[in-house]
Amino acid sequence: MARAETALELTVAAPNRPGELAKILKSLADKGVNLRAYTAYVDGEFGYLKAVASDVDAAKDALSAAGYHFTEKPVLLVTTDDTVGAAAGVAAALAAAGLSVGHSHGSSAGGSQALLVFNTNDNEAALKAING
């Protein structure tokens, strides 16, 4: 059974160089910020970190204090069973509601649940499509 909640995802852009991701993550950790989810990738000369923090205000403060600029985007955090096809089921519910997915990422630590992040063209409608 999937359950969705709204959250705010912060995206940090930084130069693509060795150790930059470690510096960003350390700036958050040093201020006690717990990340519920994140993904990092490189596109050309820049690396990007998309992160959902347990305390978004503390995350913003930590990133600003470290000199990082970031953007904010509303997303859905979906907790679902860690089973084959669980993510496909959530994506199908979104598609059935006529929603487009801007981006999504997810993970499981091998337990009984997975955490998925979705940004859609209408997160309120997506919340209803997932939660009923």
C-alpha positions as CSV (number, residue, x, y, z in Angstrom):
1,M,0.0,0.0,0.0
2,A,1.5,3.3,-1.1
3,R,1.1,6.5,1.0
4,A,2.1,9.9,-0.3
5,E,3.0,13.1,1.5
6,T,4.1,16.5,0.2
7,A,7.6,17.7,0.7
8,L,10.0,20.3,-0.7
9,E,13.1,19.2,-2.7
10,L,16.1,21.4,-2.8
11,T,18.4,21.3,-5.8
12,V,22.0,22.5,-5.5
13,A,24.2,23.2,-8.5
14,A,27.9,23.2,-8.0
15,P,31.1,22.8,-10.1
16,N,31.8,19.3,-11.2
17,R,35.0,18.6,-9.4
18,P,36.2,15.9,-7.0
19,G,35.0,16.3,-3.5
20,E,32.2,18.8,-4.2
21,L,29.4,16.4,-3.3
22,A,31.2,15.5,-0.1
23,K,31.4,19.2,0.8
24,I,27.7,19.8,0.2
25,L,26.7,16.7,2.2
26,K,29.1,17.6,5.0
27,S,27.7,21.2,5.2
28,L,24.2,19.6,5.8
29,A,25.5,17.0,8.3
30,D,27.5,19.6,10.3
31,K,24.2,21.4,10.9
32,G,22.4,18.2,11.9
33,V,20.3,18.0,8.7
34,N,19.0,14.5,8.0
35,L,18.3,13.7,4.4
36,R,15.2,11.5,3.8
37,A,16.1,11.2,0.1
38,Y,18.7,12.5,-2.4
39,T,20.1,11.9,-5.8
40,A,23.2,13.4,-7.4
41,Y,24.2,13.6,-11.0
42,V,26.5,15.5,-13.4
43,D,25.5,17.4,-16.5
44,G,28.5,19.0,-18.2
45,E,30.5,21.3,-16.0
46,F,28.1,21.1,-13.1
47,G,27.0,18.5,-10.6
48,Y,23.5,18.6,-9.1
49,L,22.2,17.4,-5.8
50,K,18.4,17.0,-5.4
51,A,17.6,16.5,-1.7
52,V,14.6,16.1,0.6
53,A,15.5,17.0,4.2
54,S,13.6,16.2,7.3
55,D,14.0,19.8,8.3
56,V,13.9,21.9,5.1
57,D,14.5,25.2,6.9
58,A,17.7,23.9,8.6
59,A,18.8,22.5,5.2
60,K,18.3,25.9,3.5
61,D,20.2,27.6,6.3
62,A,23.1,25.1,6.1
63,L,23.4,25.4,2.3
64,S,23.3,29.2,2.4
65,A,25.9,29.4,5.2
66,A,28.2,27.2,3.1
67,G,27.8,29.5,0.1
68,Y,25.6,27.2,-2.0
69,H,22.7,28.4,-4.1
70,F,19.7,26.2,-4.5
71,T,16.2,26.1,-6.0
72,E,13.1,24.6,-4.4
73,K,10.5,22.4,-5.9
74,P,7.5,20.7,-4.4
75,V,7.5,16.9,-4.6
76,L,5.7,13.9,-3.3
77,L,7.4,11.4,-1.0
78,V,5.8,8.0,-1.5
79,T,6.3,5.2,1.0
80,T,5.4,1.9,-0.5
81,D,6.1,-1.8,0.0
82,D,9.6,-2.9,-1.2
83,T,8.2,-5.3,-3.7
84,V,8.7,-6.0,-7.4
85,G,6.5,-3.6,-9.4
86,A,5.6,-1.2,-6.5
87,A,7.1,1.8,-8.3
88,A,5.3,0.7,-11.5
89,G,2.1,0.7,-9.6
90,V,2.6,4.3,-8.3
91,A,3.5,5.4,-11.8
92,A,0.4,3.7,-13.2
93,A,-1.8,5.5,-10.7
94,L,-0.3,8.8,-11.8
95,A,-0.8,8.0,-15.5
96,A,-4.4,6.9,-14.9
97,A,-5.0,10.3,-13.3
98,G,-3.6,12.0,-16.5
99,L,-0.5,13.3,-14.7
100,S,2.9,13.8,-16.1
101,V,6.1,13.0,-14.1
102,G,8.8,15.7,-14.3
103,H,11.3,13.6,-12.4
104,S,11.4,10.7,-9.9
105,H,13.9,8.8,-7.9
106,G,13.7,6.2,-5.1
107,S,15.5,3.7,-3.0
108,S,15.2,0.9,-0.6
109,A,17.7,-0.3,2.1
110,G,16.5,-3.9,1.6
111,G,13.8,-3.7,4.3
112,S,10.1,-3.9,3.8
113,Q,9.6,-0.4,2.5
114,A,10.8,1.8,-0.3
115,L,10.8,5.6,-0.5
116,L,10.1,7.2,-3.9
117,V,10.2,10.9,-4.8
118,F,7.9,12.2,-7.6
119,N,7.5,15.7,-9.1
120,T,4.5,15.9,-11.3
121,N,2.6,18.6,-13.2
122,D,0.0,18.6,-10.4
123,N,1.2,17.3,-7.1
124,E,-2.1,17.9,-5.3
125,A,-3.9,15.7,-7.9
126,A,-1.1,13.2,-7.6
127,L,-1.5,13.1,-3.8
128,K,-5.2,12.2,-4.3
129,A,-4.4,9.6,-7.0
130,I,-2.0,7.8,-4.7
131,N,-3.8,8.2,-1.3
132,G,-7.3,7.9,-2.6
